[in-house]
Amino acid sequence: MKLKKQVTVCGGAIFCVAVFSLYLMLDRVQHDPARRQSGGNFPRSQISVLQNRIEQLEQLLEENHQIISHIKDSVLELTDTGAVSPSGHLPFRSANGSWVLPFDGRPTFLSVKPQDCQFALGHRGQTDLQMLDVYSLLSFDNIDGGVWKQGFEITYEPTEWDSEPLQVFVVPHSHNDPGWVKTFDKYYNDQTQHILNNMVVKLVEDPRRKFIWSEMSFFVKWWESADASKRDTMRKLILGGQLEIVTGGWVMTDEASAHYFAMIDQLIEGHQWLEKNLGVTPRSGWAVDPFGHSATMPYILKRANLTSMLIQRVHYSIKKHFASTRSLEFMWRQAWDPDSGTDVFCHMMPFYSYDVPHTCGPDPKICCQFDFKRLPGSRVNCPWKVPPRAITDANVAERANVLLDQYRKKSKLFRSKVVLIPLGDDFRYDKALEWDQQYVNYQKLFDYMNTHPEMHVQAQFGTLSDYFSAVYKANGVAQGARPPGYPVLSGDFFAYADREDHYWSGYYTSRPFYKNLDRVLESHLRGAEILYSLAVAHARHAGMEGRYPTSDYSLLTDARRNIGLFQHHDAITGTAKEIVVIDYGTRLLRSLIGLKRVIINAAHFLIMKNRDVYRFYQTEPFLETDDRRATHDSLPQRTLIELDSSPRYLVLFNPVEQERLCVVTVLVNSARVRVLTEDGQTLPVQLSAQWSSAVQMSGEVYQASFMARLPALGLAVFHLYDSVDSPMTLRSDTLLRLSGRSQSVRGLDPLPVRSQVADPQPFYIQSQSLTLGFSGTTGLLESIRRKDDPQEVRVQIQFFTYGTRPSKDKSGAYLFLPDGNAKPYTQRDPPIVRVVEGPLFAEVVTYYQHFQQTVRIHNVPGVDGQSLDITTLVDIRDQTNKELSMRLLTDIQSEDIFYTDLNGFQIQPRRYLQKLPLQANFYPMPTMVYIQDSQYRLTLHTAQALGASSLASGQLEVILDRRLMQDDNRGLGQGLKDNKRTANRFRLLLERRSSSSRAVDSGPVSFPSLLSHMTSTILNHEVLALPVIPKKRGVPPLRTFSPLATALPCDFHLLNLRSMQNQDAHSPSPYTALLLHRLGLDCGLDAQNPGFNCTTTQGKLAVSTLFRGMDLHLLQPMSLSLMYSSSPISNSSIISLEPMELSAFKLKLH
């Protein structure tokens, strides 16, 4: 009743204000002397004055309308929240001690359609091989299999091929790492350029010769320096089918630590180059060297229209099992696929390696005799002590029969009478002699086999697609279709072991500094692509293309290629030599600086209120960057904003596709900072110290934190002043918990510091959503309680260290070979703990010798306030053979099940297997890991790929950094001794599960909640705070830029808005690629208010009305790597995506 009364009173007030405003306006018009004209005749000169007055009146009416809307919104907000701070605007402390903020004037809602929740619960397509089940089934024994050590003896009847001869495809290849023990450029100069130069000569000599090439990064470098005749020859070889480009990505990407944004981007970069320069479209994927294989890769290849793929590095026990059941070729299907729409034909190589001794058949001693590079006198020999012999008329019969025996044995592991024999190794064919040795000797063998019908074999050189085409033809099916009786598989192939208990699970964490830098670059690249595309489209729309620096496109290309290069399976993995790591780091830093420039230049244009006054000066940037990195291996330093009484403008870029309500922190030089919105509203500011050490604060620099609501993918403008009168700037309350030792702690005016001797009692910090408990002894997190839950949930953070084995085989860059269970991390002195509390955030910072952990909660409604922001600064440079891990201990009854993501794209359920060694139970965690029971789900979100596990029920564990003093005998020849001071960033999210959601736990799929997806997005795409550089002639008027006219459905992720290439490499075409991912959702977790209006639409989106102030002139569905296009659809079409679907569209925005 009371509420109704309030609404009535406010409604009456609105009416009064409206009437009074109109009265004032009419009054102003009547009393205007310019209006008094004699005899009612308007002289011509005064008509324009009248028009101005009419426009003024319209403007006043519009302002009045806005005032009324604002009052209306406030009334709605009152009725929605029922909360008003007593002082009207200032934050205040409630009776329970938590801070209450003035509301930001906007009610928000969450509306997820029930149909959009069905996918997580729905029926899945039936598969024959589910990798979780295969793991449960296998004993993982390592029985000696004879000549094929990790396999078994293969037998056959000589008559088996009488009715259908064996078809043999020998596929010459050269595996070129774009950086490993040499840098990319050194490999190119020393080896790769010679391989490609010899190729154009040697393949031409005989049209029967074939070759495959994979790494476009090297191929493009060669092409750019090749003369016209070499280019022409190369083009003819490719179009004539002698040379096949396989996969066609910029690199052969890692599949464990790489994020799907970058995996797709490096594929687009390679494919776009091929389309522009050669007009070829790869059909088959080739991945012989990534250390384990992800289920994301077949999906990406399928969406890029590739029909077949090959993988190699799979656990030897799985290879043996698949070989024994003739399941080495299968249709790889996504676990979440309700039918067979994601199926890709996949070939798994059966033996230990992709080198020649392990590819012709099961006996490496024999196969090595057919690697003619190892002929006596060569620098490479056969470890089995029997060298190859050149083929002559005298020995060809015997040699051909010995080789055919291997081919037949290998073919017995497959279902068709077609066999694939790769012929190559790392950086092979770099000398003309080797081309002759391999091709001439093999041709003699083929000629002999093919002219002896009693051998029942047809042998030839082939490309990878020649092989796949023959398999499809032999089975009577179309390209890429499932041959009858071939199994369907779902799941992935981690962790990889190549022998004994040597699990390659160390590289999931190796060199975490660069794994983090990679993701910072990816977020910047995506942000720069989006802003650049929008700026160019708006410039085109305004007819200002000539005045916008479109040449920034070359900076985008440089960044795409350097980030693409870093996805290589020896780069992001942390498994290259130190000198190579420096080269990668230097390239990444150069690209980061370039991307910040692209962002600044685009933001400058887009925030101009009047774009006619826009001027671009290359030497005078309009904005500063948010931070700076002194070197490629140092942590970023935030930009200091120097204030005085005239306003400093700050532009905030939100790279997320939804509106964002969040806390933003900037560094200022004044404690009297005042922050205003664009329309002049003063915002509450929490002023905190900038600490130079655990107990020492800086006297000149302060942190100013404020709550901002930012438009989706948009740019918002704020004003900062040094103001004597800043009542909304509230100081943080800081407490230092010290051990009994006397330590001098001094607060600096105006920021007081209290100190106390730490006691073992737990202490707490809280926000409107969360209360966190911390150990009085360790200063680390102990419990979480959510506002809507009476139960305090135990979530203890502890730190542990792993050593490595005393035996010969030790942990290195690739391998994790621990010396048993982890030991608790200990140090002699108790930690120093700093507790900071205020209206916008509260945090606990704990200082240990080798790490410093900050746990912060934001006191804002929505996504930003629902999870714990955790930063762990790690420095283990004084350690020897140690790995530092962070473990979370809870009472969640997760048993032996946990969940890690694959490439930030999908979730893969995991099972802790007692029968496997500890290191086999670690998995890659590119973006998240979670455990759950019937009541709770606890998710650790991460901003960098690391190795993770759950070694006991209720536990989560993450390896933060590894320092290892020796090589692990996989070819690198170095340990990991170049550790950096590394900031590992996380978000910890505790969610309540609803009772119905337990039923789907046993399945092969799982999905994050909507809140979890959004938490991952805000963690990986931070707001960029870009200060406007003061100008002598003043800053022109600026305004907020909101590019989206309608909100994207909140289960859509805008993966990229990528300007497409022109024939000229330095400028974009008029086309833009829109890449969208519709997320799979688990709705079985309690929905929280996200802080913005969030709706789902059953996957439907109207692109034509998406972008504000833009006309859509083309809407064309494309394959994922933009190589294949469908017919354009009507610009007003509603596009539709299924859950989990990745789709690409070509747009022309004007």
LOMI-494668 format. One record per residue (C-alpha): x, y, z; residue in three letters. Coordinates in steps of 0.05 Angstrom, whole numbers, plus 5000, padded with zeros to 4 digits. Layout:
% residues N
XYZALA/...
//
This chain:
% residues 1150
500050005000MET/505750465020LYS/509250314954LEU/502950484914LYS/502551144951LYS/509851294933GLN/508651134860VAL/502351574859THR/506152154890VAL/511952074841CYS/507152014782GLY/503852664804GLY/510652984809ALA/512352764737ILE/505853074711PHE/507153734749CYS/514353774722VAL/511853654651ALA/506454184654VAL/511054684688PHE/516654564637SER/511954674579LEU/509455314611TYR/516555564619LEU/518155404547MET/512155764519LEU/513656344565ASP/520756384538ARG/518156384467VAL/512956934481GLN/517857394516HIS/523257324463ASP/524158014432PRO/526157704366ALA/519157434361ARG/515758124361ARG/514858304288GLN/510258874265SER/504158714223GLY/505857964223GLY/510458034162ASN/516957654170PHE/522857964136PRO/526957414099ARG/532857524146SER/528557334205GLN/525756684176ILE/532256324195SER/531556614266VAL/524656314270LEU/527255644246GLN/532555674300ASN/527255814352ARG/523055224328ILE/529154784333GLU/530455044403GLN/523354884422LEU/524154174394GLU/530554094433GLN/527254334498LEU/521553854487LEU/526553294476GLU/530353494540GLU/523853514578ASN/522152824551HIS/528852564576GLN/527852874645ILE/521052534651ILE/524051874627SER/529551944679HIS/524552064735ILE/520451484710LYS/526551034710ASP/528151264781SER/521051084803VAL/521750404770LEU/528450314804GLU/525350504872LEU/519749994862THR/524849484836ASP/530049514891THR/526449824949GLY/533150104971ALA/534950834979VAL/541251065013SER/539551525071PRO/543752105046SER/540652044978GLY/547151924939HIS/553051754983LEU/555051034995PRO/553650835067PHE/555050255114ARG/549049835132SER/547849545201ALA/551648895184ASN/557849295163GLY/557349195087SER/557349805041TRP/551050005004VAL/552050394940LEU/547250884908PRO/543850494852PHE/546050664783ASP/539050824760GLY/537650204718ARG/533449594735PRO/536048974697THR/533048304682PHE/534947604661LEU/530347244613SER/532846574587VAL/527646204546LYS/526345484571PRO/527845224500GLN/534845514506ASP/536045074566CYS/534044424532GLN/540544314494PHE/544544154558ALA/539343634577LEU/537843364508GLY/539242714472HIS/546342594444ARG/548142214381GLY/550541504396GLN/558041384390THR/561940734388ASP/568041004423LEU/567341494480GLN/574341664504MET/572341694578LEU/569840974572ASP/576140764534VAL/580341034592TYR/576240644642SER/576940014601LEU/584440004588LEU/589439724638SER/595140174612PHE/600139614620ASP/606439684579ASN/607738974553ILE/613538884505ASP/610338764437GLY/616638514401GLY/619238914342VAL/613339394352TRP/615139514424LYS/608639854445GLN/604139414402GLY/603638684383PHE/605738194330GLU/601938294265ILE/600737694220THR/597137604153TYR/595537084100GLU/599437214035PRO/593037103994THR/589137664028GLU/590338163971TRP/589137683913ASP/582237943897SER/583538673916GLU/590738913911PRO/593739343966LEU/594040083947GLN/600140423977VAL/600741183981PHE/607641424001VAL/606942154023VAL/613542544026PRO/613243114077HIS/617843564117SER/615843794187HIS/618044524195ASN/617344814265ASP/616545574262PRO/621345634320GLY/623945094368TRP/631445014378VAL/632545574327LYS/628446204316THR/623346234259PHE/628046664217ASP/634146224230LYS/630445594211TYR/628045944148TYR/635046184129ASN/638645534147ASP/633545024122GLN/626445194102THR/628145654043GLN/632545094014HIS/626944574021ILE/622045023982LEU/627345223931ASN/629144493918ASN/621744313915MET/620344743854VAL/626244413818VAL/625543693840LYS/618043593835LEU/618143853763VAL/623143313743GLU/617842763748ASP/610342873748PRO/609542243791ARG/613042583849ARG/608542863904LYS/609543263968PHE/605343584023ILE/606544244060TRP/603244494122SER/606245134154GLU/603845744117MET/608146214159SER/614345934125PHE/611045864057PHE/608946604056VAL/615946834076LYS/618746424018TRP/613546683969TRP/614947403986GLU/622247333966SER/621246853908ALA/621847103836ASP/616147063786ALA/618446413754SER/619046043821LYS/612146293841ARG/609346073775ASP/612445373782THR/609845313853MET/602845513832ARG/602944993776LYS/605344443823LEU/599644593871ILE/594244673819LEU/596844043784GLY/596243633847GLY/603643473857GLN/604143913919LEU/598443933968GLU/597544464022ILE/594944084082VAL/591044444137THR/593645104110GLY/593945454178GLY/599345964195TRP/602345414239VAL/600844704262MET/597444954324THR/598244684394ASP/591544384417GLU/592344404493ALA/593945114513SER/591345484451ALA/584745864455HIS/579645744400TYR/579746484380PHE/587046424362ALA/586545724332MET/581245984284ILE/584846634271ASP/591346294249GLN/587245844204LEU/583746454173ILE/590446794163GLU/593246204124GLY/586846074085HIS/585846804066GLN/592946834040TRP/591846193999LEU/585346453970GLU/588447123950LYS/595046873922ASN/593846163897LEU/586346043895GLY/587045363930VAL/582745083985THR/585744564032PRO/581643924040ARG/585443524092SER/588343664161GLY/595343434181TRP/597543474254ALA/603443014266VAL/606843384323ASP/602043714373PRO/602843364440PHE/595843074447GLY/589643244408HIS/583443654425SER/576243524401ALA/575844264384THR/580444174324MET/575843704283PRO/570044184295TYR/574144784270ILE/576444394209LEU/569444144194LYS/566644854197ARG/572345074151ALA/569844544101ASN/575744064107LEU/573443344098THR/578842914130SER/584442974181MET/590442604209LEU/593242584280ILE/599442254310GLN/601442404382ARG/596541964422VAL/597941544484HIS/601440904463TYR/596240474500SER/590540794462ILE/594140694396LYS/595139964413LYS/587839874433HIS/585340224370PHE/590139824326ALA/587739164356SER/580439344342THR/582039664274ARG/579240324300SER/585040774278LEU/580541094227GLU/573941364254PHE/568841914248MET/570642424302TRP/564142724329ARG/563043274381GLN/560542974447ALA/555043504448TRP/552543364377ASP/545343114378PRO/546342754311ASP/552242684263SER/552843394236GLY/559943494265THR/563042834240ASP/569942874209VAL/573742284182PHE/580142204222CYS/586341774212HIS/590741624273MET/597941414257MET/599140754293PRO/606440774314PHE/611241164359TYR/613141744314SER/612142084247TYR/619441954226ASP/621141444172VAL/623140874219PRO/616140894251HIS/611740994189THR/612940444138CYS/610639884184GLY/611339594253PRO/618839444251ASP/623140074258PRO/629539684244LYS/626939514175ILE/623440174160CYS/629940544176CYS/633240164119GLN/628340524072PHE/630141224095ASP/635041364040PHE/637542004071LYS/641141534120ARG/645241194066LEU/652441064089PRO/656441704088GLY/650642124112SER/650742494179ARG/644442124200VAL/644741374213ASN/640140824236CYS/640340684312PRO/638639954297TRP/645539884264LYS/642939654195VAL/643840214144PRO/639640314081PRO/642240054015ARG/641340413949ALA/636440043904ILE/639639683844THR/637239173794ASP/640938653836ALA/637338793902ASN/630639093881VAL/626738433885ALA/629038273956GLU/628339003980ARG/621339073949ALA/618938443984ASN/621838644051VAL/618439324045LEU/611839024021LEU/611638584082ASP/611739214126GLN/606439554083TYR/601938944089ARG/602838894164LYS/601139624172LYS/595039564128SER/592438994173LYS/591139524227LEU/586139884182PHE/579439704151ARG/580839854078SER/586139574031LYS/589140264023VAL/595240444065VAL/598441114081LEU/606041134087ILE/608741824107PRO/615941934085LEU/619442504122GLY/621642804188ASP/623543484217ASP/626443964165PHE/627643414114ARG/629043514040TYR/633344134051ASP/638743874003LYS/637843683930ALA/641543023944LEU/636042793992GLU/630542923941TRP/634342463893ASP/635941943946GLN/628741863967GLN/624941953902TYR/629641563856VAL/630340963903ASN/622840933919TYR/620940993845GLN/625140383830LYS/621540003886LEU/614740233860PHE/616440053788ASP/618439353810TYR/612239243854MET/607439513801ASN/610439073745THR/609838443787HIS/602438263790PRO/603837673837GLU/605538193891MET/598338463887HIS/600339173903VAL/599639853870GLN/604740323900ALA/605841063885GLN/607641733913PHE/601342103936GLY/598842703974THR/594642644037LEU/588242773999SER/590242243946ASP/590241744004TYR/583641974034PHE/580241983965SER/582441263954ALA/579641044021VAL/572841374005TYR/572841063936LYS/574640373962ALA/568740424010ASN/564040703957GLY/562441343995VAL/562942093980ALA/568742524004GLN/568342594079GLY/562542114087ALA/562641544138ARG/564940894106PRO/560440304125PRO/562339984191GLY/567440514211TYR/566840714285PRO/564441394311VAL/568641694367LEU/567642274415SER/572442564466GLY/579642794463ASP/586742524468PHE/589842834531PHE/594342694567ALA/599542424518TYR/604941924537ALA/610041694486ASP/613241154529ARG/613040864600GLU/610041364649ASP/612741964610HIS/606542394608TYR/607143044570TRP/603043434621SER/608543914643GLY/607944364582TYR/600744534602TYR/604045034650THR/611245134623SER/612945874616ARG/606346144644PRO/608646864634PHE/608046794559TYR/601646384563LYS/598746994599ASN/601747494550LEU/598747094493ASP/591647184521ARG/592847934532VAL/594747974459LEU/588747574437GLU/583948034474SER/587448644445HIS/587248344375LEU/579748204380ARG/578448904409GLY/582749234355ALA/579348834299GLU/572349034324ILE/573949774335LEU/577849824269TYR/572149504230SER/567049964262LEU/571350594253ALA/572650444179VAL/565150294168ALA/563150944202HIS/568451334164ALA/565851024099ARG/558651204120HIS/560751924132ALA/564851964068GLY/571252054109MET/575151444088GLU/580751874062GLY/581752204131ARG/581951564172TYR/588551184180PRO/586250554143THR/593650374137SER/593050114209ASP/590749484173TYR/598149294165SER/598749324242LEU/592848844247LEU/596148374196THR/602648394235ASP/599048224300ALA/594847674268ARG/601247344242ARG/605347414306ASN/599647144349ILE/598546604297GLY/605946434300LEU/605546374376PHE/600045834371GLN/605445374343HIS/606244744384HIS/613144944410ASP/611345674425ALA/605145754469ILE/607045074498THR/613345374529GLY/617844834497THR/622745254456ALA/629845454471LYS/630846094512GLU/633446494452ILE/627146294413VAL/622646484471VAL/625847184470ILE/624347224395ASP/617047034405TYR/616447524464GLY/619548094424THR/614647964367ARG/608747944415LEU/610748594449LEU/611548944382ARG/604548704362SER/601548914429LEU/604249624419ILE/601449624348GLY/594649374370LEU/594249914424LYS/595550414369ARG/589950124326VAL/585150154386ILE/587150874403ILE/586351114331ASN/579550784323ALA/577151034391ALA/579351744373HIS/574951754312PHE/568951404343LEU/568251844405ILE/568452514367MET/561852874377LYS/562953244312ASN/566952814264ARG/567953394217ASP/573253674264VAL/576752994267TYR/584053044248ARG/589052474251PHE/596352614264TYR/601152024262GLN/605852364311THR/600552614359GLU/596252054388PRO/589652304416PHE/589551794473LEU/594751464518GLU/595150714527THR/592250404590ASP/598950094609ASP/606049994585ARG/610949424585ARG/618249624589ALA/620548954558THR/617248324531HIS/618547964597ASP/616448494647SER/609648604679LEU/605449194655PRO/605649864690GLN/599050244691ARG/598950944662THR/598751504713LEU/593452034700ILE/595952714723GLU/590153144748LEU/589053884758ASP/582854324763SER/581354284689SER/578153614668PRO/582153024644ARG/578052584598TYR/578251824605LEU/575551354551VAL/573650654574LEU/573250104521PHE/568949504536ASN/570948934489PRO/565148494513VAL/558948424470GLU/554248574528GLN/553349194569GLU/557949174629ARG/557149424700LEU/563949394733CYS/569149704778VAL/574650064741VAL/581250264774THR/585950794748VAL/592251104777LEU/591951854794VAL/596752344825ASN/591652674872SER/587652424931ALA/582352944915ARG/580152594852VAL/573052704828ARG/569952274773VAL/564052494731LEU/560052144678THR/559452444609GLU/552952794630ASP/556053084693GLY/553852594747GLN/558952514802THR/560651794815LEU/562751474882PRO/570251354882VAL/574150894928GLN/581151184939LEU/586550674957SER/594050684964ALA/598850444912GLN/603649984950TRP/610949944932SER/612149364981SER/608248965032ALA/608549535083VAL/610550145042GLN/605550575005MET/607051084951SER/606151814969GLY/605052074899GLU/600551564867VAL/593551334886TYR/588650824860GLN/581851114843ALA/576350594834SER/569450754809PHE/563350374783MET/562050464709ALA/556450224664ARG/559450124594LEU/555850004528PRO/556949334493ALA/563249364450LEU/563050104464GLY/567050704487LEU/564751114546ALA/567451804565VAL/568752024637PHE/571652664667HIS/576752664722LEU/578553284764TYR/582953474821ASP/577453784863SER/577654094933VAL/570353894940ASP/569953144927SER/564952864978PRO/563752234936MET/571152034941THR/571551554999LEU/577951285028ARG/579450545035SER/580350275105ASP/586949905109THR/589249415162LEU/596049065163LEU/596148405200ARG/603348295221LEU/606947765260SER/609947955327GLY/616248245295ARG/616548995299SER/615349295231GLN/614450035220SER/608050185183VAL/606350895165ARG/600051135132GLY/600951735086LEU/595852285090ASP/590152225070PRO/590451465074LEU/591151205145PRO/593550495159VAL/592050095220ARG/596349505241SER/595348935289GLN/598848305310VAL/595747735272ALA/591847225313ASP/589646535291PRO/582246725290GLN/579146755220PRO/577447445193PHE/572347655140TYR/571148145083ILE/564348245051GLN/560448554994SER/553048574979GLN/553647884946SER/559147514983LEU/562447425051THR/569447115050LEU/573046805109GLY/580646795114PHE/585346405158SER/588346835214GLY/594646425208THR/596046375133THR/592046975109GLY/589146535054LEU/581946415035LEU/578045915078GLU/570646005062SER/565446325018ILE/558346495035ARG/553546764984ARG/548447285004LYS/542546834986ASP/545246225022ASP/545446125097PRO/551045615089GLN/558345785093GLU/562145355043VAL/569245135058ARG/573845355002VAL/580945325028GLN/586745564986ILE/593445225001GLN/600045224964PHE/604344604950PHE/610844444915THR/612743844872TYR/619943624863GLY/622443174808THR/625142464808ARG/632042274832PRO/632641774774SER/635341894704LYS/628742144676ASP/626742814706LYS/621443334693SER/622943834638GLY/619344314590ALA/614843754564TYR/614543214618LEU/611743234688PHE/615442694728LEU/614342874801PRO/617842544860ASP/611342334891GLY/605642734922ASN/606243484931ALA/609043754996LYS/605744355031PRO/609245015016TYR/612645265079THR/616745875099GLN/619946075164ARG/616546735176ASP/609046835178PRO/606247235119PRO/604547975120ILE/597148055106VAL/593848705082ARG/586248785087VAL/583149355048VAL/575749525053GLU/571550055021GLY/564950194986PRO/566849894918LEU/571549324934PHE/574748954991ALA/581148544984GLU/586148125023VAL/593348134999VAL/597947605028THR/605547645020TYR/609647005018TYR/616846924996GLN/615246614928HIS/608346884915PHE/603647434933GLN/596147304929GLN/590647824923THR/583447614933VAL/578648174916ARG/571048234914ILE/567248794879HIS/561349094913ASN/557149184851VAL/550948844825PRO/551548364768GLY/557047914740VAL/562948314767ASP/560448244838GLY/558847494838GLN/565947204837SER/572647274871LEU/578047624831ASP/584547264848ILE/591447474825THR/597447054845THR/604147384832LEU/609246824828VAL/616846874830ASP/620646214838ILE/627246434806ARG/631246214867ASP/628445504866GLN/631544864838THR/627244324806ASN/620844564839LYS/613744664814GLU/608945114853LEU/601644904856SER/595345234884MET/590344744913ARG/583044884932LEU/580144424986LEU/572644394994THR/567143945022ASP/563943884953ILE/562743134942GLN/565643124872SER/568642414881GLU/573242274822ASP/569842714770ILE/572143404748PHE/571343834686TYR/576444224645THR/575244624582ASP/578144484514LEU/580945124482ASN/575745564516GLY/570645254468PHE/567544674505GLN/567744274570ILE/570743584574GLN/568843154636PRO/574942824668ARG/575842244715ARG/581442174765TYR/584241474752LEU/587741134809GLN/590940634761LYS/594841194726LEU/600741574756PRO/599442264786LEU/602142634725GLN/597242274679ALA/591442584716ASN/593243304698PHE/589743624639TYR/590244284601PRO/585944844630MET/585745414579PRO/579845774612THR/576645374668MET/576244774713VAL/570444584759TYR/567944074809ILE/560743974831GLN/555943564873ASP/548343594881SER/548744264918GLN/554544674890TYR/559044784831ARG/565745114842LEU/569145394780THR/576245664776LEU/576546114715HIS/583346284688THR/586246834644ALA/592046384621GLN/592645654603ALA/595545224659LEU/595544484679GLY/589944284727ALA/587143674762SER/582843424819SER/587042924857LEU/581742784911ALA/574242894921SER/572843634934GLY/579643874909GLN/581944294851LEU/589344394835GLU/593044844787VAL/600544854772ILE/602645584773LEU/609945554750ASP/615545044740ARG/623045144746ARG/626944544721LEU/634444494714MET/635143954661GLN/632743734593ASP/627543174590ASP/630542834529ASN/625443044477ARG/630143444433GLY/630044134466LEU/636744064500GLY/635044554556GLN/631244574622GLY/626545134643LEU/630945644677LYS/628446304647ASP/622646404696ASN/619547094702LYS/615647464755ARG/608847224731THR/601847464748ALA/596846884743ASN/589747154742ARG/583546774762PHE/576146854780ARG/573146374830LEU/565646264823LEU/561345874872LEU/554445714846GLU/548445344877ARG/545644784836ARG/538144664831SER/535643974850SER/533943754779SER/540943844750SER/544243234781ARG/541242754730ALA/545942954673VAL/552442894712ASP/554442214687SER/554342404614GLY/560242564567PRO/558243304565VAL/557543884612SER/556444624602PHE/557945254642PRO/552245684666SER/550746354634LEU/553946704694LEU/560146254686SER/560746424612HIS/560247164628MET/565247104684THR/570246794637SER/568947344586THR/570147924634ILE/576447584661LEU/579347494591ASN/577048164563HIS/578848714612GLU/576349424604VAL/581749864573LEU/582350544607ALA/585151044556LEU/586551744581PRO/585752314530VAL/592352684524ILE/591353424543PRO/591553894483LYS/594054614483LYS/588154814441ARG/583254414485GLY/579853754474VAL/574153754423PRO/567253524448PRO/566952774459LEU/561252294468ARG/559951574486THR/560151084427PHE/555050514430SER/555750114366PRO/550049624378LEU/542849864365ALA/540049224394THR/543048774447ALA/545948124425LEU/542547524456PRO/546647374517CYS/548146654496ASP/551846934435PHE/559247084437HIS/561847554383LEU/568347194369LEU/570847704319ASN/568948264271LEU/574848204224ARG/576348674167SER/577548244106MET/583548304060GLN/584248713997ASN/588848563939GLN/593149113969ASP/596248824033ALA/596049494070HIS/588649664066SER/582149304081PRO/576849104031SER/569749384042PRO/567948714073TYR/567948494145THR/567547784173ALA/562747694231LEU/564447074272LEU/559246844322LEU/559046284373HIS/552546084406ARG/554245824476LEU/551745184506GLY/548445324573LEU/547144944637ASP/540945274667CYS/541144814727GLY/544745334770LEU/541345884808ASP/540746474760ALA/543647124785GLN/542147834761ASN/547647954710PRO/547548714718GLY/544848824647PHE/538648624608ASN/539947924586CYS/535247544540THR/535946934495THR/532346844429THR/532946104411GLN/539146274370GLY/535846804326LYS/539147464307LEU/537348024260ALA/544148274234VAL/541148854194SER/538849214257THR/544849024300LEU/549549604285PHE/547250314302ARG/547950834246GLY/550150314195MET/546750034133ASP/547849304116LEU/549249204042HIS/551148474043LEU/549847864087LEU/553247234063GLN/554346584102PRO/561546354098MET/565645754120SER/569345884185LEU/575946064152SER/572346494100LEU/574646064041MET/567845814019TYR/561746254010SER/554346074005SER/549646513965SER/548247183998PRO/541747194037ILE/536847774043SER/539848334085ASN/533648324130SER/534347574142SER/534247314213ILE/540246854220ILE/539746254266SER/545045874304LEU/544445214341GLU/547545164411PRO/555145084407MET/555145284334GLU/560745714306LEU/558646114244SER/561746624199ALA/558447154155PHE/561147644105LYS/558248344116LEU/558548984078LYS/557149554127LEU/556250254101HIS/
//
